[in-house]
């Protein structure tokens, strides 16, 4: 488990077992695991990149909703199976943030991605263009993957994350 994973509520042994179960299911085929993208309205840069999975800790037999919710970052949802997913927050549903928690998720994810990335200076292989609304569109010259953001620091995080996952980039030492 990644030490940057944020956990809210009681992270019992059931959490580890649930995470291991999800990992096995996603490795087989993510469509059979009920692990799907979560709508990130007002945060288009995270569209189809934040996925949600509900599960129950060991011994929890809820008659309605399962007791835990896990969110993961999926850099390429159209990629080959198994889908690469990096869990960034999990909570006991009793500890679920109140009201609209999408801005809360966006902040946690942005911090998670920033912690994961070591930005170094190297040859720029991205083509950047700014549109009339102040959004910068960036294209990877190696695999033609597109990303966009109106926040330049966030775009740099996206680029660094993409470089780590892009098949056209050599791995960092």
Secondary structure, DSSP 4 states (H G I P E B T S, - for coil): --TT-EEES---HHHHHHHHHHHHHHHH-GGGGT-EE---TT-GGGTTTEEEEEE--TT---SSS-SEEEEEE-S-TTSPSSPP-EEEEEEEGGGPPSS--HHHHHHHHHHHHHHH---------EEEEE-TTS-EEEEETTT--EEEES-HHHHHHHHHHHHHH-TTSPPP-
